[in-house]
Amino acid sequence: MLDAGPALLSRDPDAGVRKVVAAHPNLPGPDLVRLLDDPSESVAATVAASPALPAAEMERILTLAGV
């Protein structure tokens, strides 16, 4: 599925495709960060749980959550 390139698939109109791509460990950091603002809550949640998410973004999420 990722033969088309993770960055391209991360912009797919189907939220299910974006969610699968968001969980891919080789998705570039800028695409992960962009998907945090995805209109699909499940896509954004998948990205937020990714260990590949840049540390600064993890800290931002924790700050917004009041942790």
OpenMM code with the backbone's topology and positions (N, CA, C; nanometers):
from openmm import Vec3, app, unit

residues = "MET LEU ASP ALA GLY PRO ALA LEU LEU SER ARG ASP PRO ASP ALA GLY VAL ARG LYS VAL VAL ALA ALA HIS PRO ASN LEU PRO GLY PRO ASP LEU VAL ARG LEU LEU ASP ASP PRO SER GLU SER VAL ALA ALA THR VAL ALA ALA SER PRO ALA LEU PRO ALA ALA GLU MET GLU ARG ILE LEU THR LEU ALA GLY VAL".split()
positions = [
    Vec3(0.0820, -0.1206, 0.0000),
    Vec3(0.0000, 0.0000, 0.0000),
    Vec3(0.0859, 0.1264, 0.0000),
    Vec3(0.2008, 0.1237, 0.0656),
    Vec3(0.2823, 0.2438, 0.0759),
    Vec3(0.3745, 0.2621, -0.0436),
    Vec3(0.3557, 0.1825, -0.1493),
    Vec3(0.4368, 0.1988, -0.2692),
    Vec3(0.4163, 0.3357, -0.3321),
    Vec3(0.3010, 0.3964, -0.3142),
    Vec3(0.2731, 0.5279, -0.3710),
    Vec3(0.3455, 0.6378, -0.2944),
    Vec3(0.4035, 0.6054, -0.1830),
    Vec3(0.4751, 0.7038, -0.1026),
    Vec3(0.3902, 0.7490, 0.0142),
    Vec3(0.4452, 0.7375, 0.1350),
    Vec3(0.3688, 0.7741, 0.2537),
    Vec3(0.3193, 0.9186, 0.2522),
    Vec3(0.4017, 1.0108, 0.2029),
    Vec3(0.3596, 1.1513, 0.2035),
    Vec3(0.2381, 1.1711, 0.1145),
    Vec3(0.2373, 1.1078, -0.0019),
    Vec3(0.1230, 1.1188, -0.0928),
    Vec3(-0.0013, 1.0562, -0.0308),
    Vec3(0.0141, 0.9377, 0.0270),
    Vec3(-0.1011, 0.8694, 0.0865),
    Vec3(-0.1517, 0.9410, 0.2113),
    Vec3(-0.0659, 1.0157, 0.2781),
    Vec3(-0.1111, 1.0882, 0.3972),
    Vec3(-0.2079, 1.2005, 0.3620),
    Vec3(-0.2210, 1.2296, 0.2324),
    Vec3(-0.3152, 1.3323, 0.1857),
    Vec3(-0.4365, 1.2712, 0.1152),
    Vec3(-0.4499, 1.1393, 0.1241),
    Vec3(-0.5610, 1.0701, 0.0593),
    Vec3(-0.6943, 1.1214, 0.1156),
    Vec3(-0.7966, 1.1335, 0.0309),
    Vec3(-0.9262, 1.1812, 0.0813),
    Vec3(-0.9964, 1.0823, 0.1757),
    Vec3(-0.9555, 0.9571, 0.1745),
    Vec3(-1.0172, 0.8545, 0.2597),
    Vec3(-0.9477, 0.8528, 0.3962),
    Vec3(-1.0245, 0.8800, 0.5003),
    Vec3(-0.9681, 0.8833, 0.6356),
    Vec3(-0.9099, 0.7484, 0.6751),
    Vec3(-0.9662, 0.6396, 0.6258),
    Vec3(-0.9134, 0.5070, 0.6569),
    Vec3(-0.7723, 0.4890, 0.6037),
    Vec3(-0.7463, 0.5411, 0.4847),
    Vec3(-0.6121, 0.5343, 0.4266),
    Vec3(-0.5171, 0.6202, 0.5089),
    Vec3(-0.5604, 0.7412, 0.5437),
    Vec3(-0.4741, 0.8301, 0.6226),
    Vec3(-0.4418, 0.7685, 0.7588),
    Vec3(-0.5380, 0.6975, 0.8177),
    Vec3(-0.5157, 0.6358, 0.9484),
    Vec3(-0.4105, 0.5259, 0.9381),
    Vec3(-0.4174, 0.4434, 0.8340),
    Vec3(-0.3169, 0.3384, 0.8148),
    Vec3(-0.1793, 0.4012, 0.7940),
    Vec3(-0.1741, 0.5045, 0.7120),
    Vec3(-0.0467, 0.5718, 0.6851),
    Vec3(0.0066, 0.6370, 0.8131),
    Vec3(-0.0814, 0.6939, 0.8940),
    Vec3(-0.0390, 0.7600, 1.0179),
    Vec3(0.0301, 0.6636, 1.1133),
    Vec3(-0.0035, 0.5369, 1.1045),
    Vec3(0.0576, 0.4375, 1.1924),
    Vec3(0.1886, 0.3820, 1.1361),
    Vec3(0.2221, 0.4191, 1.0137),
    Vec3(0.3436, 0.3651, 0.9515),
    Vec3(0.4678, 0.4255, 1.0165),
    Vec3(0.5630, 0.3424, 1.0583),
    Vec3(0.6801, 0.3946, 1.1299),
    Vec3(0.7742, 0.4797, 1.0444),
    Vec3(0.7625, 0.4734, 0.9124),
    Vec3(0.8524, 0.5510, 0.8265),
    Vec3(0.7885, 0.6767, 0.7701),
    Vec3(0.6727, 0.7151, 0.8208),
    Vec3(0.6107, 0.8387, 0.7738),
    Vec3(0.6968, 0.9560, 0.8218),
    Vec3(0.7369, 1.0446, 0.7319),
    Vec3(0.8217, 1.1576, 0.7724),
    Vec3(0.7569, 1.2450, 0.8799),
    Vec3(0.8401, 1.2986, 0.9680),
    Vec3(0.7926, 1.3830, 1.0781),
    Vec3(0.6996, 1.4952, 1.0370),
    Vec3(0.7302, 1.5707, 0.9307),
    Vec3(0.6394, 1.6790, 0.8911),
    Vec3(0.4994, 1.6289, 0.8537),
    Vec3(0.4920, 1.5101, 0.7958),
    Vec3(0.3599, 1.4547, 0.7626),
    Vec3(0.2862, 1.4114, 0.8887),
    Vec3(0.3591, 1.3553, 0.9844),
    Vec3(0.2970, 1.3193, 1.1122),
    Vec3(0.2395, 1.4429, 1.1801),
    Vec3(0.3178, 1.5492, 1.1841),
    Vec3(0.2734, 1.6725, 1.2497),
    Vec3(0.1501, 1.7284, 1.1789),
    Vec3(0.1497, 1.7272, 1.0459),
    Vec3(0.0337, 1.7767, 0.9712),
    Vec3(-0.0904, 1.6933, 1.0025),
    Vec3(-0.0728, 1.5616, 1.0161),
    Vec3(-0.1878, 1.4741, 1.0426),
    Vec3(-0.2433, 1.4903, 1.1838),
    Vec3(-0.1691, 1.5552, 1.2727),
    Vec3(-0.2251, 1.5842, 1.4058),
    Vec3(-0.3492, 1.6718, 1.3939),
    Vec3(-0.3550, 1.7521, 1.2887),
    Vec3(-0.4696, 1.8417, 1.2672),
    Vec3(-0.5699, 1.7835, 1.1690),
    Vec3(-0.5631, 1.6532, 1.1451),
    Vec3(-0.6546, 1.5890, 1.0511),
    Vec3(-0.7989, 1.6048, 1.0993),
    Vec3(-0.8929, 1.6262, 1.0062),
    Vec3(-1.0332, 1.6394, 1.0462),
    Vec3(-1.0901, 1.5111, 1.1074),
    Vec3(-1.0275, 1.3976, 1.0786),
    Vec3(-1.0729, 1.2712, 1.1376),
    Vec3(-1.0049, 1.2533, 1.2730),
    Vec3(-1.0858, 1.2437, 1.3766),
    Vec3(-1.0320, 1.2276, 1.5112),
    Vec3(-0.9495, 1.0994, 1.5235),
    Vec3(-0.9912, 0.9936, 1.4545),
    Vec3(-0.9176, 0.8670, 1.4652),
    Vec3(-0.7792, 0.8771, 1.4007),
    Vec3(-0.7662, 0.9555, 1.2937),
    Vec3(-0.6355, 0.9763, 1.2313),
    Vec3(-0.5458, 1.0543, 1.3272),
    Vec3(-0.5971, 1.1622, 1.3822),
    Vec3(-0.5191, 1.2439, 1.4754),
    Vec3(-0.4775, 1.1633, 1.5985),
    Vec3(-0.5662, 1.0786, 1.6483),
    Vec3(-0.5342, 0.9960, 1.7651),
    Vec3(-0.4259, 0.8934, 1.7317),
    Vec3(-0.4311, 0.8393, 1.6118),
    Vec3(-0.3290, 0.7438, 1.5696),
    Vec3(-0.1931, 0.8117, 1.5641),
    Vec3(-0.1890, 0.9310, 1.5099),
    Vec3(-0.0630, 1.0054, 1.5035),
    Vec3(-0.0143, 1.0389, 1.6441),
    Vec3(-0.1037, 1.0812, 1.7304),
    Vec3(-0.0645, 1.1191, 1.8666),
    Vec3(-0.0032, 1.0014, 1.9419),
    Vec3(-0.0409, 0.8808, 1.9064),
    Vec3(0.0125, 0.7614, 1.9725),
    Vec3(0.1406, 0.7101, 1.9083),
    Vec3(0.1839, 0.7724, 1.8014),
    Vec3(0.3007, 0.7242, 1.7275),
    Vec3(0.4304, 0.7548, 1.8011),
    Vec3(0.5148, 0.6535, 1.8221),
    Vec3(0.6443, 0.6804, 1.8844),
    Vec3(0.7375, 0.7594, 1.7923),
    Vec3(0.7010, 0.7708, 1.6648),
    Vec3(0.7825, 0.8474, 1.5691),
    Vec3(0.7491, 0.9963, 1.5707),
    Vec3(0.6453, 1.0347, 1.6439),
    Vec3(0.6075, 1.1754, 1.6520),
    Vec3(0.7211, 1.2534, 1.7185),
    Vec3(0.7597, 1.3671, 1.6613),
    Vec3(0.8681, 1.4452, 1.7228),
    Vec3(0.8372, 1.4809, 1.8692),
    Vec3(0.9398, 1.4778, 1.9513),
    Vec3(0.9239, 1.5015, 2.0952),
    Vec3(0.8568, 1.6355, 2.1249),
    Vec3(0.8876, 1.7380, 2.0485),
    Vec3(0.8263, 1.8693, 2.0717),
    Vec3(0.6748, 1.8624, 2.0557),
    Vec3(0.6289, 1.7826, 1.9603),
    Vec3(0.4841, 1.7686, 1.9410),
    Vec3(0.4210, 1.6870, 2.0528),
    Vec3(0.4931, 1.5862, 2.1019),
    Vec3(0.4431, 1.5085, 2.2167),
    Vec3(0.4263, 1.5998, 2.3374),
    Vec3(0.5263, 1.6856, 2.3590),
    Vec3(0.5197, 1.7795, 2.4715),
    Vec3(0.4039, 1.8778, 2.4542),
    Vec3(0.3800, 1.9223, 2.3304),
    Vec3(0.2694, 2.0151, 2.3036),
    Vec3(0.1359, 1.9483, 2.3371),
    Vec3(0.1204, 1.8231, 2.2978),
    Vec3(-0.0034, 1.7505, 2.3257),
    Vec3(-0.0240, 1.7372, 2.4765),
    Vec3(0.0824, 1.7040, 2.5483),
    Vec3(0.0712, 1.6906, 2.6939),
    Vec3(0.0370, 1.8238, 2.7599),
    Vec3(0.0951, 1.9309, 2.7108),
    Vec3(0.0662, 2.0642, 2.7656),
    Vec3(-0.0802, 2.1012, 2.7404),
    Vec3(-0.1279, 2.0753, 2.6202),
    Vec3(-0.2680, 2.1045, 2.5882),
    Vec3(-0.3633, 2.0219, 2.6733),
    Vec3(-0.3195, 1.9011, 2.7105),
    Vec3(-0.4022, 1.8126, 2.7937),
    Vec3(-0.3912, 1.8478, 2.9422),
    Vec3(-0.3011, 1.9404, 2.9746),
    Vec3(-0.2857, 1.9814, 3.1127),
    Vec3(-0.2055, 1.8816, 3.1963),
    Vec3(-0.1222, 1.8042, 3.1305),
    Vec3(-0.0426, 1.7042, 3.2016),
    Vec3(0.0957, 1.7576, 3.2283),
] * unit.nanometer
topology = app.Topology()
chain = topology.addChain("A")
for resn in residues:
    res = topology.addResidue(resn, chain)
    for name in ("N", "CA", "C"):
        topology.addAtom(name, app.Element.getBySymbol(name[0]), res)
